[in-house]
Amino acid sequence: MLGTPRALVVDDEHDVAESFARLLNTMGGEGEFVTDPRLAMETVARIKPQIVFLDLGMPGTSGYELAQSLRAKYGWHGGIRLVAGTAYGSDDDRALSRTVGFDAHVLKPVSPALVESMLQTLLPNAAESAPETPRPSPPAMRGGIPVANGYA
């Protein structure tokens, strides 16, 4: 469906992380997850994901801090896309997400349709390698990024 994007989910809630990784796998990706944010950098180095979904409110190391570390190590255009998946949805939260290097900021719970749209938008090469299948119209766009469900 989406080619084979490699994805990492980092969320301290085990059920959320595992179910999100399973969703990515059912969509044709290679999803892995960690529930300890201290393992995120090591896991990124090992699996070399194309996209990382980070919870923002984790104990010890926040998703904001992880995003800064990932951008410091891999750069802003190093091939890794960062998505904040969170309950934090204020304008200040979104602005901070952009500042630290997130490519998108979505509110939980995230629907499968929104995940697919994000993957197609943020990883267009993975979508191009997949066979064409009929799809419903994408959500409204702002600056090339879908805006449904707080995605900006």
VMD Tcl script that builds the backbone (N, CA, C; Angstrom):
set m [mol new atoms 456]
animate dup $m
set s [atomselect $m all]
$s set {name element resname resid chain x y z} {
  {N N MET 1 A 0.821 -1.191 0.000}
  {CA C MET 1 A 0.000 0.000 0.000}
  {C C MET 1 A 0.867 1.258 0.000}
  {N N LEU 2 A 1.905 1.318 0.843}
  {CA C LEU 2 A 2.756 2.503 0.933}
  {C C LEU 2 A 4.201 2.217 0.581}
  {N N GLY 3 A 4.499 1.139 -0.055}
  {CA C GLY 3 A 5.892 0.787 -0.210}
  {C C GLY 3 A 6.335 0.185 1.105}
  {N N THR 4 A 7.576 0.427 1.473}
  {CA C THR 4 A 8.066 -0.134 2.728}
  {C C THR 4 A 8.806 0.924 3.531}
  {N N PRO 5 A 8.109 1.950 4.020}
  {CA C PRO 5 A 8.809 2.930 4.851}
  {C C PRO 5 A 9.167 2.321 6.207}
  {N N ARG 6 A 10.372 2.622 6.669}
  {CA C ARG 6 A 10.786 2.207 8.013}
  {C C ARG 6 A 10.363 3.297 8.983}
  {N N ALA 7 A 9.703 2.867 10.058}
  {CA C ALA 7 A 9.162 3.835 11.014}
  {C C ALA 7 A 9.470 3.399 12.434}
  {N N LEU 8 A 9.666 4.389 13.295}
  {CA C LEU 8 A 9.838 4.158 14.719}
  {C C LEU 8 A 8.781 4.953 15.460}
  {N N VAL 9 A 8.146 4.305 16.431}
  {CA C VAL 9 A 7.183 4.961 17.307}
  {C C VAL 9 A 7.805 5.007 18.699}
  {N N VAL 10 A 7.847 6.198 19.288}
  {CA C VAL 10 A 8.385 6.374 20.639}
  {C C VAL 10 A 7.272 6.947 21.499}
  {N N ASP 11 A 6.774 6.110 22.419}
  {CA C ASP 11 A 5.686 6.523 23.300}
  {C C ASP 11 A 5.803 5.721 24.584}
  {N N ASP 12 A 5.705 6.391 25.725}
  {CA C ASP 12 A 5.856 5.687 27.008}
  {C C ASP 12 A 4.650 4.815 27.338}
  {N N GLU 13 A 3.541 4.966 26.632}
  {CA C GLU 13 A 2.374 4.111 26.815}
  {C C GLU 13 A 2.521 2.899 25.896}
  {N N HIS 14 A 2.800 1.731 26.487}
  {CA C HIS 14 A 3.093 0.531 25.707}
  {C C HIS 14 A 2.011 0.204 24.688}
  {N N ASP 15 A 0.749 0.220 25.105}
  {CA C ASP 15 A -0.343 -0.139 24.200}
  {C C ASP 15 A -0.427 0.812 23.014}
  {N N VAL 16 A -0.227 2.090 23.257}
  {CA C VAL 16 A -0.264 3.081 22.185}
  {C C VAL 16 A 0.884 2.834 21.212}
  {N N ALA 17 A 2.087 2.666 21.731}
  {CA C ALA 17 A 3.259 2.464 20.877}
  {C C ALA 17 A 3.125 1.190 20.049}
  {N N GLU 18 A 2.724 0.110 20.706}
  {CA C GLU 18 A 2.619 -1.166 20.004}
  {C C GLU 18 A 1.519 -1.126 18.936}
  {N N SER 19 A 0.369 -0.575 19.270}
  {CA C SER 19 A -0.721 -0.549 18.292}
  {C C SER 19 A -0.381 0.356 17.110}
  {N N PHE 20 A 0.327 1.455 17.360}
  {CA C PHE 20 A 0.729 2.350 16.279}
  {C C PHE 20 A 1.720 1.633 15.358}
  {N N ALA 21 A 2.693 0.940 15.928}
  {CA C ALA 21 A 3.659 0.185 15.113}
  {C C ALA 21 A 2.950 -0.907 14.306}
  {N N ARG 22 A 1.992 -1.574 14.910}
  {CA C ARG 22 A 1.223 -2.605 14.181}
  {C C ARG 22 A 0.443 -1.984 13.027}
  {N N LEU 23 A -0.149 -0.829 13.261}
  {CA C LEU 23 A -0.866 -0.136 12.193}
  {C C LEU 23 A 0.084 0.153 11.031}
  {N N LEU 24 A 1.257 0.663 11.336}
  {CA C LEU 24 A 2.235 0.954 10.285}
  {C C LEU 24 A 2.604 -0.313 9.522}
  {N N ASN 25 A 2.734 -1.423 10.238}
  {CA C ASN 25 A 3.047 -2.698 9.579}
  {C C ASN 25 A 1.918 -3.142 8.659}
  {N N THR 26 A 0.671 -2.985 9.094}
  {CA C THR 26 A -0.456 -3.388 8.247}
  {C C THR 26 A -0.584 -2.497 7.019}
  {N N MET 27 A -0.007 -1.294 7.080}
  {CA C MET 27 A -0.039 -0.384 5.939}
  {C C MET 27 A 1.121 -0.637 4.984}
  {N N GLY 28 A 1.903 -1.666 5.244}
  {CA C GLY 28 A 3.010 -1.999 4.354}
  {C C GLY 28 A 4.352 -1.465 4.796}
  {N N GLY 29 A 4.407 -0.860 5.966}
  {CA C GLY 29 A 5.670 -0.327 6.470}
  {C C GLY 29 A 6.390 -1.323 7.352}
  {N N GLU 30 A 7.506 -0.896 7.869}
  {CA C GLU 30 A 8.276 -1.663 8.844}
  {C C GLU 30 A 8.288 -0.848 10.129}
  {N N GLY 31 A 7.286 -1.046 10.973}
  {CA C GLY 31 A 7.151 -0.270 12.193}
  {C C GLY 31 A 7.745 -0.970 13.391}
  {N N GLU 32 A 8.540 -0.248 14.150}
  {CA C GLU 32 A 9.072 -0.714 15.431}
  {C C GLU 32 A 8.704 0.328 16.474}
  {N N PHE 33 A 8.778 -0.073 17.740}
  {CA C PHE 33 A 8.451 0.884 18.793}
  {C C PHE 33 A 9.362 0.693 19.986}
  {N N VAL 34 A 9.525 1.777 20.747}
  {CA C VAL 34 A 10.188 1.740 22.048}
  {C C VAL 34 A 9.318 2.543 23.003}
  {N N THR 35 A 9.298 2.110 24.246}
  {CA C THR 35 A 8.515 2.816 25.260}
  {C C THR 35 A 9.394 3.618 26.210}
  {N N ASP 36 A 10.689 3.451 26.098}
  {CA C ASP 36 A 11.640 4.199 26.924}
  {C C ASP 36 A 12.329 5.214 26.022}
  {N N PRO 37 A 12.059 6.501 26.205}
  {CA C PRO 37 A 12.650 7.496 25.309}
  {C C PRO 37 A 14.176 7.492 25.317}
  {N N ARG 38 A 14.780 6.954 26.369}
  {CA C ARG 38 A 16.248 6.892 26.402}
  {C C ARG 38 A 16.801 5.919 25.362}
  {N N LEU 39 A 15.959 5.028 24.843}
  {CA C LEU 39 A 16.387 4.062 23.822}
  {C C LEU 39 A 16.177 4.571 22.399}
  {N N ALA 40 A 15.556 5.728 22.253}
  {CA C ALA 40 A 15.184 6.219 20.923}
  {C C ALA 40 A 16.395 6.469 20.022}
  {N N MET 41 A 17.404 7.166 20.506}
  {CA C MET 41 A 18.552 7.501 19.663}
  {C C MET 41 A 19.273 6.232 19.199}
  {N N GLU 42 A 19.456 5.297 20.102}
  {CA C GLU 42 A 20.105 4.026 19.759}
  {C C GLU 42 A 19.280 3.262 18.721}
  {N N THR 43 A 17.979 3.258 18.894}
  {CA C THR 43 A 17.104 2.542 17.968}
  {C C THR 43 A 17.105 3.202 16.601}
  {N N VAL 44 A 17.094 4.514 16.544}
  {CA C VAL 44 A 17.177 5.226 15.265}
  {C C VAL 44 A 18.472 4.860 14.549}
  {N N ALA 45 A 19.580 4.834 15.262}
  {CA C ALA 45 A 20.859 4.476 14.647}
  {C C ALA 45 A 20.837 3.046 14.114}
  {N N ARG 46 A 20.141 2.161 14.811}
  {CA C ARG 46 A 20.104 0.743 14.418}
  {C C ARG 46 A 19.182 0.490 13.229}
  {N N ILE 47 A 17.959 1.023 13.266}
  {CA C ILE 47 A 16.996 0.677 12.212}
  {C C ILE 47 A 16.939 1.699 11.076}
  {N N LYS 48 A 17.510 2.872 11.276}
  {CA C LYS 48 A 17.538 3.928 10.269}
  {C C LYS 48 A 16.142 4.205 9.676}
  {N N PRO 49 A 15.222 4.652 10.530}
  {CA C PRO 49 A 13.860 4.900 10.040}
  {C C PRO 49 A 13.800 6.107 9.121}
  {N N GLN 50 A 12.797 6.110 8.267}
  {CA C GLN 50 A 12.530 7.268 7.429}
  {C C GLN 50 A 11.627 8.262 8.161}
  {N N ILE 51 A 10.868 7.739 9.124}
  {CA C ILE 51 A 9.936 8.589 9.867}
  {C C ILE 51 A 9.888 8.120 11.317}
  {N N VAL 52 A 9.834 9.089 12.237}
  {CA C VAL 52 A 9.771 8.797 13.670}
  {C C VAL 52 A 8.570 9.537 14.244}
  {N N PHE 53 A 7.708 8.782 14.912}
  {CA C PHE 53 A 6.544 9.341 15.596}
  {C C PHE 53 A 6.885 9.440 17.077}
  {N N LEU 54 A 6.875 10.644 17.614}
  {CA C LEU 54 A 7.272 10.880 19.004}
  {C C LEU 54 A 6.120 11.431 19.829}
  {N N ASP 55 A 5.879 10.798 20.975}
  {CA C ASP 55 A 4.992 11.391 21.972}
  {C C ASP 55 A 5.749 12.575 22.567}
  {N N LEU 56 A 5.069 13.633 22.909}
  {CA C LEU 56 A 5.759 14.790 23.487}
  {C C LEU 56 A 5.922 14.675 24.995}
  {N N GLY 57 A 4.911 14.143 25.691}
  {CA C GLY 57 A 4.908 14.134 27.149}
  {C C GLY 57 A 5.362 12.810 27.732}
  {N N MET 58 A 6.648 12.540 27.645}
  {CA C MET 58 A 7.190 11.301 28.213}
  {C C MET 58 A 8.072 11.632 29.408}
  {N N PRO 59 A 8.121 10.743 30.384}
  {CA C PRO 59 A 8.967 10.989 31.556}
  {C C PRO 59 A 10.448 10.884 31.203}
  {N N GLY 60 A 11.234 11.705 31.843}
  {CA C GLY 60 A 12.685 11.642 31.639}
  {C C GLY 60 A 13.150 12.473 30.473}
  {N N THR 61 A 12.746 12.102 29.276}
  {CA C THR 61 A 13.127 12.814 28.062}
  {C C THR 61 A 11.864 13.085 27.257}
  {N N SER 62 A 11.590 14.337 26.988}
  {CA C SER 62 A 10.372 14.667 26.242}
  {C C SER 62 A 10.584 14.449 24.750}
  {N N GLY 63 A 9.485 14.404 24.029}
  {CA C GLY 63 A 9.563 14.324 22.580}
  {C C GLY 63 A 10.230 15.547 21.979}
  {N N TYR 64 A 10.046 16.704 22.611}
  {CA C TYR 64 A 10.728 17.913 22.151}
  {C C TYR 64 A 12.248 17.731 22.229}
  {N N GLU 65 A 12.716 17.203 23.355}
  {CA C GLU 65 A 14.154 16.986 23.538}
  {C C GLU 65 A 14.684 15.961 22.545}
  {N N LEU 66 A 13.919 14.890 22.328}
  {CA C LEU 66 A 14.340 13.885 21.359}
  {C C LEU 66 A 14.416 14.468 19.954}
  {N N ALA 67 A 13.436 15.278 19.592}
  {CA C ALA 67 A 13.453 15.905 18.270}
  {C C ALA 67 A 14.697 16.775 18.106}
  {N N GLN 68 A 15.033 17.552 19.119}
  {CA C GLN 68 A 16.243 18.380 19.053}
  {C C GLN 68 A 17.486 17.511 18.886}
  {N N SER 69 A 17.562 16.415 19.624}
  {CA C SER 69 A 18.716 15.518 19.529}
  {C C SER 69 A 18.805 14.874 18.150}
  {N N LEU 70 A 17.668 14.446 17.624}
  {CA C LEU 70 A 17.659 13.833 16.287}
  {C C LEU 70 A 18.067 14.847 15.228}
  {N N ARG 71 A 17.563 16.065 15.320}
  {CA C ARG 71 A 17.950 17.093 14.347}
  {C C ARG 71 A 19.426 17.464 14.487}
  {N N ALA 72 A 19.944 17.488 15.721}
  {CA C ALA 72 A 21.361 17.801 15.927}
  {C C ALA 72 A 22.247 16.722 15.305}
  {N N LYS 73 A 21.830 15.466 15.410}
  {CA C LYS 73 A 22.642 14.361 14.898}
  {C C LYS 73 A 22.450 14.131 13.401}
  {N N TYR 74 A 21.210 14.199 12.913}
  {CA C TYR 74 A 20.917 13.835 11.528}
  {C C TYR 74 A 20.585 15.015 10.635}
  {N N GLY 75 A 20.496 16.204 11.198}
  {CA C GLY 75 A 20.197 17.394 10.411}
  {C C GLY 75 A 18.719 17.535 10.100}
  {N N TRP 76 A 18.402 18.638 9.487}
  {CA C TRP 76 A 17.014 18.930 9.149}
  {C C TRP 76 A 16.609 18.254 7.860}
  {N N HIS 77 A 17.548 17.898 7.054}
  {CA C HIS 77 A 17.231 17.272 5.773}
  {C C HIS 77 A 17.978 15.956 5.636}
  {N N GLY 78 A 18.176 15.258 6.750}
  {CA C GLY 78 A 18.920 14.007 6.746}
  {C C GLY 78 A 18.094 12.794 6.395}
  {N N GLY 79 A 16.894 13.008 5.882}
  {CA C GLY 79 A 16.080 11.883 5.471}
  {C C GLY 79 A 15.153 11.349 6.543}
  {N N ILE 80 A 15.196 11.894 7.743}
  {CA C ILE 80 A 14.283 11.452 8.802}
  {C C ILE 80 A 13.197 12.502 8.976}
  {N N ARG 81 A 11.962 12.054 8.880}
  {CA C ARG 81 A 10.824 12.918 9.139}
  {C C ARG 81 A 10.378 12.693 10.575}
  {N N LEU 82 A 10.005 13.762 11.256}
  {CA C LEU 82 A 9.578 13.682 12.649}
  {C C LEU 82 A 8.131 14.140 12.782}
  {N N VAL 83 A 7.333 13.316 13.468}
  {CA C VAL 83 A 5.930 13.640 13.695}
  {C C VAL 83 A 5.660 13.590 15.190}
  {N N ALA 84 A 5.127 14.686 15.720}
  {CA C ALA 84 A 4.683 14.717 17.116}
  {C C ALA 84 A 3.279 14.138 17.158}
  {N N GLY 85 A 3.091 13.068 17.924}
  {CA C GLY 85 A 1.778 12.482 18.151}
  {C C GLY 85 A 1.454 12.689 19.612}
  {N N THR 86 A 0.485 13.538 19.918}
  {CA C THR 86 A 0.370 14.029 21.281}
  {C C THR 86 A -1.043 14.480 21.637}
  {N N ALA 87 A -1.243 14.706 22.909}
  {CA C ALA 87 A -2.467 15.339 23.390}
  {C C ALA 87 A -2.252 16.850 23.542}
  {N N TYR 88 A -1.018 17.319 23.359}
  {CA C TYR 88 A -0.696 18.734 23.482}
  {C C TYR 88 A -1.035 19.436 22.169}
  {N N GLY 89 A -2.085 20.238 22.166}
  {CA C GLY 89 A -2.536 20.810 20.910}
  {C C GLY 89 A -2.653 22.316 20.871}
  {N N SER 90 A -2.092 23.011 21.860}
  {CA C SER 90 A -2.209 24.472 21.851}
  {C C SER 90 A -1.334 25.067 20.746}
  {N N ASP 91 A -1.594 26.327 20.435}
  {CA C ASP 91 A -0.767 27.024 19.448}
  {C C ASP 91 A 0.687 27.065 19.890}
  {N N ASP 92 A 0.929 27.242 21.200}
  {CA C ASP 92 A 2.301 27.258 21.710}
  {C C ASP 92 A 2.974 25.895 21.525}
  {N N ASP 93 A 2.225 24.816 21.765}
  {CA C ASP 93 A 2.775 23.474 21.569}
  {C C ASP 93 A 3.168 23.261 20.112}
  {N N ARG 94 A 2.316 23.681 19.200}
  {CA C ARG 94 A 2.588 23.529 17.769}
  {C C ARG 94 A 3.789 24.374 17.342}
  {N N ALA 95 A 3.866 25.590 17.859}
  {CA C ALA 95 A 4.996 26.457 17.523}
  {C C ALA 95 A 6.300 25.859 18.028}
  {N N LEU 96 A 6.288 25.325 19.240}
  {CA C LEU 96 A 7.496 24.699 19.779}
  {C C LEU 96 A 7.876 23.470 18.954}
  {N N SER 97 A 6.880 22.706 18.527}
  {CA C SER 97 A 7.158 21.544 17.675}
  {C C SER 97 A 7.894 21.949 16.410}
  {N N ARG 98 A 7.413 22.994 15.765}
  {CA C ARG 98 A 8.080 23.467 14.541}
  {C C ARG 98 A 9.498 23.935 14.847}
  {N N THR 99 A 9.651 24.651 15.951}
  {CA C THR 99 A 10.955 25.206 16.310}
  {C C THR 99 A 12.003 24.120 16.534}
  {N N VAL 100 A 11.613 23.028 17.195}
  {CA C VAL 100 A 12.589 21.978 17.509}
  {C C VAL 100 A 12.802 20.994 16.369}
  {N N GLY 101 A 11.979 21.089 15.311}
  {CA C GLY 101 A 12.267 20.285 14.136}
  {C C GLY 101 A 11.246 19.260 13.707}
  {N N PHE 102 A 10.046 19.300 14.271}
  {CA C PHE 102 A 9.023 18.363 13.821}
  {C C PHE 102 A 8.507 18.780 12.442}
  {N N ASP 103 A 8.227 17.782 11.616}
  {CA C ASP 103 A 7.638 18.018 10.305}
  {C C ASP 103 A 6.119 18.103 10.377}
  {N N ALA 104 A 5.528 17.499 11.402}
  {CA C ALA 104 A 4.073 17.518 11.578}
  {C C ALA 104 A 3.753 17.362 13.058}
  {N N HIS 105 A 2.576 17.814 13.430}
  {CA C HIS 105 A 2.105 17.762 14.817}
  {C C HIS 105 A 0.657 17.293 14.758}
  {N N VAL 106 A 0.375 16.100 15.269}
  {CA C VAL 106 A -0.984 15.550 15.211}
  {C C VAL 106 A -1.480 15.237 16.608}
  {N N LEU 107 A -2.785 15.360 16.759}
  {CA C LEU 107 A -3.409 15.079 18.048}
  {C C LEU 107 A -3.858 13.630 18.116}
  {N N LYS 108 A -3.635 13.009 19.281}
  {CA C LYS 108 A -4.107 11.652 19.512}
  {C C LYS 108 A -5.592 11.698 19.846}
  {N N PRO 109 A -6.325 10.671 19.511}
  {CA C PRO 109 A -5.916 9.501 18.751}
  {C C PRO 109 A -5.793 9.836 17.271}
  {N N VAL 110 A -4.864 9.185 16.601}
  {CA C VAL 110 A -4.597 9.429 15.190}
  {C C VAL 110 A -5.281 8.329 14.377}
  {N N SER 111 A -6.090 8.723 13.433}
  {CA C SER 111 A -6.820 7.753 12.619}
  {C C SER 111 A -5.896 7.106 11.589}
  {N N PRO 112 A -6.213 5.887 11.174}
  {CA C PRO 112 A -5.426 5.244 10.112}
  {C C PRO 112 A -5.384 6.080 8.829}
  {N N ALA 113 A -6.491 6.728 8.479}
  {CA C ALA 113 A -6.508 7.552 7.270}
  {C C ALA 113 A -5.521 8.716 7.381}
  {N N LEU 114 A -5.421 9.319 8.555}
  {CA C LEU 114 A -4.481 10.416 8.745}
  {C C LEU 114 A -3.042 9.904 8.695}
  {N N VAL 115 A -2.785 8.743 9.283}
  {CA C VAL 115 A -1.439 8.159 9.227}
  {C C VAL 115 A -1.050 7.919 7.776}
  {N N GLU 116 A -1.946 7.347 6.999}
  {CA C GLU 116 A -1.652 7.090 5.591}
  {C C GLU 116 A -1.389 8.390 4.843}
  {N N SER 117 A -2.194 9.413 5.113}
  {CA C SER 117 A -2.000 10.706 4.481}
  {C C SER 117 A -0.648 11.310 4.852}
  {N N MET 118 A -0.272 11.204 6.134}
  {CA C MET 118 A 1.038 11.722 6.568}
  {C C MET 118 A 2.167 11.009 5.845}
  {N N LEU 119 A 2.078 9.682 5.769}
  {CA C LEU 119 A 3.132 8.919 5.107}
  {C C LEU 119 A 3.242 9.308 3.638}
  {N N GLN 120 A 2.120 9.478 2.970}
  {CA C GLN 120 A 2.140 9.872 1.562}
  {C C GLN 120 A 2.706 11.274 1.382}
  {N N THR 121 A 2.389 12.163 2.317}
  {CA C THR 121 A 2.845 13.547 2.222}
  {C C THR 121 A 4.315 13.683 2.603}
  {N N LEU 122 A 4.695 13.061 3.710}
  {CA C LEU 122 A 6.052 13.224 4.222}
  {C C LEU 122 A 7.067 12.295 3.568}
  {N N LEU 123 A 6.594 11.186 3.010}
  {CA C LEU 123 A 7.485 10.219 2.353}
  {C C LEU 123 A 6.970 9.929 0.945}
  {N N PRO 124 A 6.972 10.921 0.068}
  {CA C PRO 124 A 6.377 10.709 -1.255}
  {C C PRO 124 A 7.069 9.620 -2.066}
  {N N ASN 125 A 8.364 9.405 -1.877}
  {CA C ASN 125 A 9.060 8.365 -2.635}
  {C C ASN 125 A 8.566 6.980 -2.257}
  {N N ALA 126 A 8.228 6.771 -0.997}
  {CA C ALA 126 A 7.685 5.478 -0.573}
  {C C ALA 126 A 6.325 5.259 -1.211}
  {N N ALA 127 A 5.529 6.306 -1.286}
  {CA C ALA 127 A 4.207 6.185 -1.891}
  {C C ALA 127 A 4.316 5.930 -3.394}
  {N N GLU 128 A 5.326 6.534 -4.060}
  {CA C GLU 128 A 5.500 6.339 -5.495}
  {C C GLU 128 A 5.870 4.903 -5.832}
  {N N SER 129 A 6.565 4.222 -4.920}
  {CA C SER 129 A 6.998 2.862 -5.205}
  {C C SER 129 A 5.893 1.840 -4.969}
  {N N ALA 130 A 4.792 2.275 -4.387}
  {CA C ALA 130 A 3.683 1.370 -4.101}
  {C C ALA 130 A 2.763 1.276 -5.306}
  {N N PRO 131 A 2.070 0.147 -5.469}
  {CA C PRO 131 A 1.107 0.049 -6.558}
  {C C PRO 131 A -0.040 1.028 -6.341}
  {N N GLU 132 A -0.565 1.535 -7.418}
  {CA C GLU 132 A -1.661 2.506 -7.343}
  {C C GLU 132 A -2.947 1.823 -6.887}
  {N N THR 133 A -3.587 2.411 -5.878}
  {CA C THR 133 A -4.870 1.907 -5.420}
  {C C THR 133 A -5.815 3.089 -5.299}
  {N N PRO 134 A -7.098 2.894 -5.557}
  {CA C PRO 134 A -8.039 4.010 -5.414}
  {C C PRO 134 A -8.094 4.482 -3.971}
  {N N ARG 135 A -8.120 5.784 -3.782}
  {CA C ARG 135 A -8.138 6.360 -2.445}
  {C C ARG 135 A -9.182 7.461 -2.386}
  {N N PRO 136 A -9.745 7.691 -1.195}
  {CA C PRO 136 A -10.639 8.837 -1.045}
  {C C PRO 136 A -9.842 10.121 -1.166}
  {N N SER 137 A -10.528 11.218 -1.388}
  {CA C SER 137 A -9.861 12.515 -1.489}
  {C C SER 137 A -9.083 12.788 -0.210}
  {N N PRO 138 A -7.880 13.395 -0.328}
  {CA C PRO 138 A -7.088 13.704 0.866}
  {C C PRO 138 A -7.720 14.822 1.669}
  {N N PRO 139 A -7.313 14.953 2.944}
  {CA C PRO 139 A -7.829 16.052 3.753}
  {C C PRO 139 A -7.382 17.398 3.184}
  {N N ALA 140 A -8.008 18.467 3.665}
  {CA C ALA 140 A -7.639 19.816 3.231}
  {C C ALA 140 A -6.143 20.033 3.444}
  {N N MET 141 A -5.525 20.825 2.576}
  {CA C MET 141 A -4.077 21.032 2.640}
  {C C MET 141 A -3.761 22.474 3.022}
  {N N ARG 142 A -2.653 22.645 3.752}
  {CA C ARG 142 A -2.131 23.969 4.075}
  {C C ARG 142 A -0.630 23.839 3.961}
  {N N GLY 143 A -0.054 24.488 2.974}
  {CA C GLY 143 A 1.395 24.440 2.785}
  {C C GLY 143 A 1.873 23.034 2.448}
  {N N GLY 144 A 1.049 22.252 1.746}
  {CA C GLY 144 A 1.462 20.914 1.358}
  {C C GLY 144 A 1.257 19.872 2.431}
  {N N ILE 145 A 0.756 20.242 3.587}
  {CA C ILE 145 A 0.590 19.317 4.710}
  {C C ILE 145 A -0.900 19.239 5.045}
  {N N PRO 146 A -1.455 18.021 5.174}
  {CA C PRO 146 A -2.869 17.902 5.557}
  {C C PRO 146 A -3.138 18.587 6.894}
  {N N VAL 147 A -4.324 19.154 7.030}
  {CA C VAL 147 A -4.650 19.862 8.259}
  {C C VAL 147 A -5.769 19.209 9.066}
  {N N ALA 148 A -6.262 18.056 8.648}
  {CA C ALA 148 A -7.312 17.374 9.409}
  {C C ALA 148 A -6.795 16.951 10.765}
  {N N ASN 149 A -7.630 16.940 11.784}
  {CA C ASN 149 A -7.283 16.452 13.128}
  {C C ASN 149 A -6.086 17.182 13.721}
  {N N GLY 150 A -5.938 18.452 13.420}
  {CA C GLY 150 A -4.864 19.228 14.037}
  {C C GLY 150 A -3.499 18.998 13.425}
  {N N TYR 151 A -3.424 18.430 12.250}
  {CA C TYR 151 A -2.166 18.133 11.575}
  {C C TYR 151 A -1.689 19.402 10.906}
  {N N ALA 152 A -0.543 19.906 11.323}
  {CA C ALA 152 A -0.051 21.156 10.739}
  {C C ALA 152 A 1.449 21.149 10.677}
}
mol reanalyze $m
mol bondsrecalc $m
mol representation Tube
mol addrep $m
